[in-house]
Amino acid sequence: MELDRDALPPRRWLVRGALAVFVCVLLAPGVYAAFNPQSVELAPGTVERTADNETYVSIQGFHFDGTGDPKKPARLVAADENAELLWNFDGEEVGARWFYDVDPMANGNLFVTSTNPGGTVVFEFDPETNDPVWTEQYDLEDTHNVDYISDDRLLVANMREYENGVSNDRLFIADNATGETEWEWQFRDHYSEDTDGGFGEDWTHVNDAEVIGDGDRYVLASPRNFDQSIVIDRETDEIVMRLGEDDNHDILFEQHNPDYFERADGTPVMVVADSENDRVVEYERNCGDADPRLGAGTPPDECSWERTWSVDGFNWPRDADRLENGNTLVTDTLNHRVVEVSPQGEVVWEFHAGWAPYDAERGEKGSNGPAISEQGASGSYTVHGGDDEGPAGRYTVADAIIDVGSGTVIEDGTNELATRWAHIEPWVRPVWMDSWTALSVALGGVLTVFWGLSEVVLNRRRLFAAVRNRFDRFSSQVRD
C-alpha cells in the first residue's frame, strides 16, 4: 500500500510537535513543585544527640538592590536542645533588614549585627522578652561584624569604604560614651595596593573582628578577600599572627568567622569556616624552638600553621565553633542548615534554617572546646549523616557535574564548575523548587525562547507582510 504523502503533516509541524512535547516535559516538574513546594522550613533535622543549650542562629536572607525577598527572609531564631524552633524575630522593630553576626553576652542577652539600606544596625536582644534592649545605628554601608567589648565600646569591621580610587577599609573601636574613635587600623597601611588585584569597592571584605586573649590588646580579623586570618597587636599596630596568604587557596579561600583559642599547653589554634573550599579547617601554630603563644613576640614569618583537621562536603559554610564537648557547630549556609558534627564529621544535631544562615552560637561566645589534636582525631573527613529529606541529603545538579568529570581529564574543570554552580544556583532558584526542578524549568524556558526566535526568523517574510498590511490599512484610514 502506497502512503499518501499529501495526507502526512509537513515535517516542520512534526518538529514543532516534538518541541512542544519536550518543552512540556521540561516545565512539568515546575508545575508539580508549585503544588508540592520543596521549601526549607525552620525545623529539626537529624538529632542523634540532644544539645546542651539553646542554639541561636542569624539568618541572612536574600536581597537584591536593597529589596528583600519575602520568601527568603532574614531573621534571628533560636532552636532548643532537640532542634525545635523556640522563637523567631524578624527585626522590623529595629529597622534590621539583614542579619549577620550574633554573639551571646555575659548577661544572657544577644548582641546582633545587622544592616539595612541606610547603614549598620547593632542591638542588644533579650531572648526572654523577644525584644531589643537598645539599638545603635552607624552610617556604614555594609558591616558583617561588630564586636561588643563593653557598654560603651564596640569593635567594628568596616568594609566597602571606597573613595576616589582608594580603599578606606578599616577596623576601629567606637566609644559610644564620648562619640570618639578610640583606635583605628587602616588595611591600606599594612597591605600593598595590589593585594587581591588592587583597590576596589570591596577590597578586603573584612567580615569578622573580635578581641582575643586577656584584655583587649589583640584583635583577630578576617579580611576575606585576602584569604587570611590575622591577629593585630593594638599597642604596636603590627600583625603578629597570620594564617593564610592572598590567593593561596590551599590554606584558606575567602573564609568567614575564624575563632582563636589555645590548647592546654598554650599552643595557638584557629578553627575557620573555609567558605569557598566548602570545608571547615583547624590549624595549630608551630614556631620551631621559639614560643608560639600569643604575646610571646615571635614574628609571624618565623612560624607556620599546620592543618590538623578538616571536614569537607559543606556548601559555603560561614561559621564554625568548637563546643565544650569537642564537637563543632557549623553554619552550612547554602544547605540552609546548622549542624553539630563530631570530630569524624558525623552530623549528630541538625536544624534546618532557611534562608542562608550566617552565624550560629551555643553556650558562650565563639569556640570553647578542646583542639582536635587533644582529642586524638586529627585528619581529613567528609561530613556525613543528617536528614536525607533536607537540601544536604538530596542528589543535586552539582553532584551530577562532579560525577560526570570524576576520574577523567576534565575532573578539575567539572569540580570548579560544580562549586560555582552550587554557590550561585541557590541564590536565584525559587525556594519552592529543588535543584533539578530549577534546572529543568530553566532549560524549558531557554528552549521556548529559542523556539520563538526561530519561528520569527523562519516566518519573517510573512510577519513583515502582515505588519506592512496593517500599517497600510491604518494609513488609509487616517487619510480617509
N, C-alpha and C positions, 0 to 999 in steps of 0.2 A: 504494500500500500504506500503510495507516494504522499509525503507530507505537503500540505498546502501552506507554503511559506507566507503567503499573504495573510493567513489566519493567525500566524505567530506574532507575539508582541515584538516591536523593534528591540534590538539589542540594547539601545540606550535605556529603554524602560526597564529591561531586566536588571541592568546595573543600578538604576535608581531604586528599584525594589529591594535589591540586596543591600544597598547602602541604608535604606530606611530600616530594614530589619536589624542591621548591625548597630545603628545608632540607638534604636530602642533597647537592644540588649545592653549597650554600654550605660544608658541612662536609667535602666530599670533598678539597679541597686540603690541609686539615689532616691528614687520614688519609695522604695521599700524602707530605706533608712528614715525618710521623712515621717513615716507612720510608726517606725520602731527605732527611735533615736538611740545612738550609742554614746551619749554624753557622759562625762565623768562627774559623779556627784561627790559631795563631802560625806564620805562613808568609810567604814573599815574594810581593809582587805584581809590578808593573812595575818593572824595573830597566834603565833606559836608560843609566845611568852609575853605575859602582860607587862606593861611598862610600870616603872616605879614612881611615876609622877605624870602630871599633865604635860602635854606637848603643845607648844604654841607655834603657829605657822603664819607667816606673812605670805599672801598670795598676790603676785604682781598683777595678774590680769593682762588683757590685751588692749592696746590703744593705738590709734593712728592719727597723727597730726592733732594731738590734743583731745581727741574724742574717744571715750572708752566704748568697748563692745559689751552691751548688757548681757550677752550670752557667754562672755568670757570675763567675768567680773573680778575686780581686785577687792580683797577683803582680808581681815585679820580673824583667825579662827583658833579654836582650841579643841584638842581631842583628849579623851580620858584614857585610862590605862588599857582599855580594850579597843582603842581607836574609834570610839563612838564620838560623834560631834557633841561638844559641850555648849559652845556659843559661837556666834558669827557676827562680826562687826564690820559694817561697810564704810565707815569713816566719813559719811556726808556731814556729820555734825562738826567735824574739824576741818572740813574742806579738803580732805585727802582723796586723791583720785587713784593713786597707785602706791602700793605698799612695797617696802624693801626690807631694811634691817629691823629686827625685833630682838631686844635684849631684856632678860629678867633683871629686876632691880632688887636691892637688898631688902626693901620693904614689901616685896611680894608683887609689886606692880610691874608693868612692862614699859620699856622705853622704845618708841617706834619712830622710824624714819619713813617719811612718805613724801610724795610730790604731787603737784597739780600744775596746770599750765602757767600759773603765776609764780611758782617758786617751790621751795622746800618747806615742808611742814613737819615739825617734830612734836611729839606729845607723850606725856605720861598717861598710861591707861590702867585703870583699875579693873581687873578681871571679875572681882566680886560684884561690882555695880554695873559692869559693862559700859562704863562711861570714862571719858578723858578727865584727868585731874587738872591739867594745864596744857596749853599749846604755845608754840613759838613758830613764827614763820620767818624764813630768810629769803632774801632776794637772790636766790641761787637756782639756776635753771634746772639742774638735774643732779641730785645728790642721793647716792645709794646707801650711805652710812654716816651717821653722826653718833659718836661715842659719848655716853654720859659719864662725866668724871665726878662731878659734884653738883649741888643745887644750882650753882651759878656758872659752872664751867663745862663747855662742850667741845669735843674734838671733832672737826668737820673734814671729811674727804671731799674736796671741792673740785669737780671735774667740769669739762666743757666750758672753760673760761678761755676765750679766744678773741683777740682784738688786734687789728692792724697787722695780721700775719704772724702774730706771736702768741704762743700758748702761755696762759697765766694759771694753769692747773696748780693746785697747792693743797697743803694741809694747814689748818690753823686751829688755834684754841680760842674760842669766843668766851669772854667774861660777860655774862648777861647782866651782872650787877652794875658794872661800870659802863657797859657798851663798848669796851675796848677789845682789841685783838691782842691777846697775851703773847702768842707765839705764832710765827708764820714760816712755812718752809715751801719755797717755790721749786718745782721739779726742774725747771729750765736752768737753775743754778747748779744742779748736780748731775744732769744728763746732757749729752751733746744734742744739738738741734736735729741731727739726722737720725736719732733713735726712732724706731718704728716708722721709718720713711719720712721723718721731718714733721715740723709743726703742722697741726691741723685743728679743726673744730673739736675733735675728741682725741687729743693726742695721747693722754695717759689712760683715760677711763679708769681712774683710781676709784675702785669700788668698795674699799674697806680701809678703815684706820681705827686702831684701838691702842690704848696704853697697856703695856705689859710689864711684868716684873713688879718689884716693890715700889710704891710711889707712882709717879707719872713721868719719870725721866725718859723712858724708852717708848717709842711708838712703832707698832707694826703696821705696815701699809701694803696695799696690793695694787700697784699700777698694772692693771690687767693687760693693756696693750703692749707692755714691755716684757710680758711673760716672766715676771719675777715677783717675789715677796721680799720685802726689805724691812730691816729694823734700823731706826734712826735714834741717835743719842741727842736729846734735845739740848743738852749742855754744850755740845760741840757742833751740832747740826750735821755730823758725819754719819754716813751709812756704815753701821758696824756689823751687820749681817746681811747677806744677800743670797737668796735661794733662786736660782734660775738666771737666764740671760736672754736678751732680746733675740727672738726668732730661733732659739734653741728649744724646739718643741718636744724633744725627748725628755726634758726636765719638767717644764710646765708649758701649757698652751692656753693663754688667756684665762687664767684661773680666777676663782672667786673665794672670798672669805677664808683666808688662811688662819689657822689657830696655832699659837705658840704655847708650848708647855715644856716641862723638863722631866726627865727620868729621875728616879730616886737618887742617883749619883750626880745629878745636876746637868747631865748631857742635854743640850737643846734639841727639841723635837718640833717639827711642823707637820700638821696634817692639813691637806689642802684639797679643795674641790677643783680638780684639774679639768675644767669645763670642756674645752674644745677637744680634749683627748678622751672625753666620756668616761672618766675614771676618778677614783679617789686615791690619793697617794700619801705616804708618810715618809719623811726624811729625818735623819739624825745628823748632827753636825760633828765633823771629825777635824781636829786641828793638829793631828800628829802628837808631838810631845808638848805642844802648847795647850793652854787651858781653853776649852771651847765654850765655857759658860758665859752667860750674859753678864756684862760688867767686867770681864777679865781683861778687856782691852786688846784681845788678839785680832789683828786686822783681817778683814774678810778674805783678802787674796792669799792668806796663809792657811785657809781652811777649805774643806769641801763638804758637800752634803751627800750622804749615802741614802739611796732609796731602799728602805727596809720592807716596804709593804705597798701593795696596790690592789685595787679591786676595779675591774673594768666592766663594761656591759650596761652602764647607765646611759641616759640620754640627757646630756648637758647638765650635770649636777652643779649646783651653785652654793652648797653649804655642806660641811661635814664636821661633826663634833664628836670627840671621843667621850663616851659616857663612863660613869664610875664603874660600871660592870664590865668594862673592856670592849663592849660593842661600839659601833659608830652609827650616829644618827645622820642620815644623808637626805638632802633635798634633791630628789631626782626630777628636775624641773619639767622636761618635756615628756616624761612619762606621767606627769601630773600626780605625783605621789611623794610622800615622805616615808622612808623606811629605816628601820634599825637592822643593821647587818652584823653578823658575827665576824670575828677575825678571818674566817674562811669564806666570807662573802654570802652566807646564807641569810635570807630575809626571815627575821623572827617576829617582826612587827611592821604593819603597813597601814598607812592612812591615805586614801585617795583624796587629792586636794586640787581639783580643777579650779582655776585655770592658771598654770605656770607658777607654782610656789617658788618663792625666792629664798626664804630663810626659815629655819626651824630650831627651836630651843627646848630643852627639857632639863629641869633642875637648875643649877647655877649656870651663869653665862659661859658660853664657849665650851672648851674641852677641859674635862676634869678627871680623866681616867688614865690608866697606865698606858705606856707606849706599847706598841705591838711587840717589840723585841723583849719587853719584860714579861710578855705572855707566851713567848716561845712560838709565835705564829708567823714569823716573817715569811715573805714570799709573795707571789702574784696569783690572784684568784679572779674568777668571774662571778658576778652577782648571780644568785640562783634562788629558786623558791619564789614565794609571793603569789598573788592572786592571778590565776590563769584567765580570769574574766577582765582584768584591768588592762590598760594600754600596754604595760610592760610584758604582759603574758601573751599578746597576740603576735602572730607572724605578720610582719609589716612589709611594705614595699622596700624599705631599706634593707631588711633581712634578705629579701629575694635578690637585690642588687649584689649584695655580698656573696651570696651563694653562686650567682652566675659567674663571677670572676674568681672564685676560690680555686687555688691550685693552677691557675693559668697565668699567661704573661701579662694579662690586664688586671691582675689582682690588686695592685697598688692603686690603679685608676678607679676601679669599681669600689674599693674601700673608701676612697676620698669622696666619690660621688654619693655613696650611701650615707656618709657622715653629713655632707652638705644637705642632702635630701631630708634626713632625719631632723636636722636643726632648723630647717626653713618650713617644711611642709606643715607641721603642727600649728604654726602661727597663722597660716592662710586657710587652712581647712576648716569648714564649718564644724562646730562642736558635735553635731548630731551624726556625723559620718565617721567611719573608721578610715584607716589609711588606704585600703584597697578601693573602697567605695568612692573616695575623693578622686583617686586616680582614674577610675572608670568614668566618672561623670566628667572629669576634665578632658579625657580623650574623646568622649562623646560630643562635648561642646566644641572642641577643636575640629573634629571631623564634620560637624554640622556647619561651622563657619566656612571650612574649606569647600564643602559641597556647595554651599550657597554662592560663594565666589566663582566656583567653576561653572555653575549654571548661568551666572551673569555673563561670563566670558563667552560661553558657548552660544548663548542666545542674545548676544549684544546687538546684532543687526535688528532682530525682531523687537527688542526692547527699545532701541533707538527709534525705530519706525513708529512704534506705539507712542512714545513720548512726543515725537515730532507731530504726529497726527493730532494729539491732544492740544499741543501748542497752537497748531494751525486753526483748530476749531475755536479755541479761546480767542485767538487774534481776530478771527472772523466775527465772533460775537461782539467783541469790543468795537470793531469798525461799524457793525450794524447799529 
